[in-house]
Amino acid sequence: MPLHQSRLKRVAQEQKAMKGAKARDGQQCRNPKCPFKALKLRIEAAHAFQHRGMGGNPKGDRTEVKLIVSACLGCHWLLDAKELQVEPLDLERMADG
């Protein structure tokens, strides 16, 4: 498979996983103490346990539904800045737990 086609396939799989995580979370920020709730910021799919990295994730192993949480724009920024941490209750199920 040519490089361009494999990249498109990987991106499509990542988008599907991110949509799945947002659907699982009811299109709401998973942070129960979200300080931005009143602002009604856009909800994004955030890599909560391991950042996807600059340039994406060529192996596609960091973008699975169980590794992604829905976060408002503010909480997503806090996650990326390591000011907010997600601790899974179930290490096997991660964000699905």
N, C-alpha and C positions, 0 to 999 in steps of 0.2 A: 504494500500500500504506500503510495507516495506520501511524503512528509506532510504536505498541506492537507491531504484527506485525513490522515491520522490525527492531526491537530484539530480539525473541524469535528471529528468524531469525539475526541476527548472533551472539547469545549461543550458540545451538546450534552454529554454525560454529566459534566459539572453543572450545567444549567438545570438539568433535570433533578439532580440531587439538591441543589439550592432551592428550587421550587418546592420539592418534597418537604424539606425542613421547614420552610415558611408555612406550608399547608398544615404540617403536623402541629406547629405552634400557634395556629389560628391567626396568622398574620399579625401577631402582637409581639412586643418585646418580651423576651423571657426573663429579664431582670425584674424580680418582684419589687425591688426598691428603686425602680427607674426614676431618676430625678428629672427626666425630660418628658414624662407622660403627658403633662398638661400641654406641651408644645405640639403634640401629635406629629412627631417627626416621621419621615419615611422609614419603613421597615426594610432591613437588608438581611441577607444571609451572611453570618459571620463565622469564620473558621475559629472556633473557640479553643481548641486544644493544641493545634499546631498550625501556624500561619501558612497559607498557600505559598508564600515566597514571591520574590520579585521575578517577573517573567512567567508566572504561572506554576503549574505543577505537572511537568511532563509525564510522570508515572501515573498520575490520577489517583494516587493513594491517599491524598489528604482531603479530597472532596467526596466524602461519603455522608449520607444523611445523618448518621449517628455522630459525626464529628462537627456538625454545623448547628448553630443556634440562630434563631431569629433575634435581631437586636435593632433597636431604633438607631438612627444615624449617630446620636450622641453616645450611646452605650457601645456601639461598634468602634467608635473612635477610642473610647476608654479601654476596650479590649485590646486593640492594636497597640495602644500606648502602655499596655501592661498595668494600667491603673485599676482594672477590674479583672477578676479571675472567675472562671467557671470551674466548679468542682463537681464532677459527676457523682451521683449517689450509687451508681452501679457501674463498675469499671468495664464490664463487658458490653453493656448497652450504651454507655457514654451519655450523649444528649437525648437518646431515646428513653432513658430511664427516668 
